[in-house]
Amino acid sequence: MARIGIIGREGRMGAALAVAAEAAGHQLAGGVDRGEDTAGLADRSDVLVDFSAPAALETNLHAAIGAGVPILIGTTGLEPAHHAQIDAASHAIAVLQTGNTSLGVTLLAHLVQEAAARLGPDWDVEVLEMHHRMKVDAPSGTALLLGEAAARGRGIALAGHSERGRDGHTGARGHGTIGFASLRGGTVAGEHSVILAGEHERLILSHHAEDRMIFARGAVRAAEWLIGRAPGRYTMGQVLGLE
């Protein structure tokens, strides 16, 4: 039994995490939201799970470092400065940051990397995602995760090889680029497809989330795995033994 502390307790994922943690036989160390005592929560937890907001990341990392506990970060919309903060924290504690805690999406990213590596840059890659109307960031963290997987497969940096927000007379698609398209509407928990389009054929790898609990259960499994790990930056792929 682990004592799991939830950062972002009142959000959709926070509520799902509480249910998933208790169903897995763990003890809730408590939860905090904006302006509440994250350091105190860290002191009474074996592991922290953060699904709050990018603006809170630095405070949450400092709390985890101060208590010497690992932290799983599922917050999306992170910028390069946030990743630099995570890299710095990983020298002191175990940190797992991911755009999606679903075990199915973790395996999907592995398959996307393999496909992109074997098919090569002559196959165009498009990442299509759809989420509920309330989601505030685009592309989704999962879409970026899948784009990064495709980029790794090709041995390139996603930052210099992505196309987003096409509108108007954009010209021809860039060779070897990775495209993104985002849809928003209804109550969709999350749908992602990676389309690899070659000459006269297409390969489509997809994942459809039917319930937010899949993310909560994956986060709990990852949190269990993270306890006792040496300082470092970890991935969901390592949780499944894919890396």
N, C-alpha and C positions, 0 to 999 in steps of 0.2 A: 504494500500500500504506500502510495506517495502522497505528499501534501502539495496540491497544485494550486498556485495562485493565478487568478485571472485578471488581466489588465484589459479594461473595456467590458466590464461585467454586464452593463445594461444594454449593450448592443445585441444585434441578432446573433452574432457568433458567440458572444459571451454567454448568453442564455443557453445556447446549444452545447457549449463546452461544459457548463455546469452539469447538464444532464448526462453527457457522454462520460465525464470523469466519474461521476457517482455510479453509473451503470458498469464501468470497468473496475469498480471496487476501490476507487481512490477517495481520499479525503480532500474536501475543498478547504484550502487555507484561507479562503476569502476572495474578495474581488474589489477592485477600485475603478473609479471613473475619473473624469477630468477634475483636477484640483484636489484629489484625495491622496492619502499617504501611501505612495508606492513603496517607499523604503520600509515602512512597517510591514507591508504585505510580503516583501522579499525576505525579511528576517524570519518569518514564520512559515516559509515555503521551501520545498525541496526543488521546485522548478517553477519558473514563471512562463505564462503563455500570454503573449501580447497581440491582441486584435483591436488596437485603439486607433490612433491617428499618427501620421508622420511627425506632427509637431511635438508629440509626447515622447518620441523615440529616445532622445538624448537623456531625458530624466529617467526613463525606464531602464536604460542601459546602466546608468550610474547606480541605480538602486540594486540591480542584479550584481554589479561588480562589488558594491559595498557589502552585500550579504554573502558574496561568494557562491551564488547559485546560478545554474544555467538558465538560459532564456530562449524560448521559441518565438520568433517574430513572424506573424502572418499578416501584418499590416501592409496594405498595398499603397501605391502612389508614391513610393520612395524615390528620392532624387540621388544623384551621385554623392552629394554631401552626406546623406544618411548612410549610404553604403560605406563611406569612409569611416563614419562613427562606428559602424558594426565591425569593420576590420580592426579598428583600434581596440574595441572591447574584447574581441576574440583572442587577444594576447593574454587576457586575464581570466576569462571564463569561457565555457562552451556556449556557442551561439548557433542556432539553426534559423536561417532566414529563408523564407520561401514565398512565392506568389500564390501557392495553392497547396493545401495539406491533404488533398485527396490522394489515396494510394493509387487509384486508377489514373489520375492525371500524371502522377509521378512516373508510372510505367509508360504512359503515352509519350511523355517527353523523351524517355529513353528510346522509344521506337522512332520518334521524329528525328532524333540525332542520327540513328543508324540509317534511316532512309535517306536523309540529306547527304550523308557521307558516301553512300553507295551509288546514289543516282547522279550526283554531281550538279554543277551550276547550270547545266543546260535545262534542268527541270526547274520551272518557276515555283516559288513557295509563297503561298498566301495563307495568312492566319485570320480566320473569321471567328468572332466571338459575339455572344448575345447575353445580356444580363437584364435584371429588373430595372424599372424606370428610375429608382432611387439611387443607383450607383453613380458616384461622382467622378470617377477617374476612367480614362480611356487612352490607349488600349488597357484592358484589364491586366492585373498582375500575372494571371495565368497565360494570357496571350503573349506577354513579353517573355515569360518563362519558356514557352514553346518556341518563340522566335529565337531566343538565346540557344535553345537546344539545336535548332536548325543551323544557326551560325557556327556553333561548335563543331557540328558534323562537317561543315565546309571549311573549317579552319579560318574563319574570318571574324571580325568584330561586328556585332549587330549595329552598333551606333553609326557606323559609316556605310551600312548596306541595307537600310530599311526605308520603306516608302509608306507614308501614312496620309490620311485625309485627302485623297484625290478628289479634285473638283475642277471643272472647266477643261480647257485645252491643256492637258498635262504632258502631251507627247508620249512616245512609246515607253513601255515598261523597261526599266533599266536591267541589263543582263546581270544575273546573279544576285539581284536584290531580294529582300524578304518583305512582302507586303502585309499590311494590317487593315482590317475593316471591323468596325464596332457597331453593334446594334443595341438599342435600348427599348424596353417596353414590358409592360405587364409585371409579373412576379417571377420571371425566369431566374432560377437559382444559378445557372451557369451552363452555357453550351459553347464548346470550342471545337473547331475543325481546322486541321492543317491540310491544305490542298497542295499536292505536288503535281504540277501540270507539265507533261512532256509533249512530244510530237504525237498527236493522235491518241493519247491516253492520259488518264489522271489517276492518281492514288490519293484517297481521302482517309485520313486518320482522325477519328472523332471521339469526343467524350461528352456525355450529357449528364449533368447533375440533376437528380430528381428530388433531392431533399438536402437541406443544409447540414443535416446530421452526418453526412459522409465526410465533410470537412472537419467537423468536431471530432469524430472518431479517429480520423487520421492524425489530427493534432495531438490527441491524447496518446496515441501509439508513439508518435515522435517524441513527445515529452518524456514518456517512460524511457525511451532509448537514450535520451540526452543526459539523464541523471547519472552522475559518476564519470562522465567523459572528461578527458583532459581539455584544457583551454584550446580553442580553435574554432574555425568557422565550418559548420557542417551543412549537409543537404538532405532533402527527403530521399534522394537516390541512395544515399548511404544507409538510411533507415531500412530500405528494402533490399540492401545488399547488391545494388546495381553499380556501385562505384567502389 
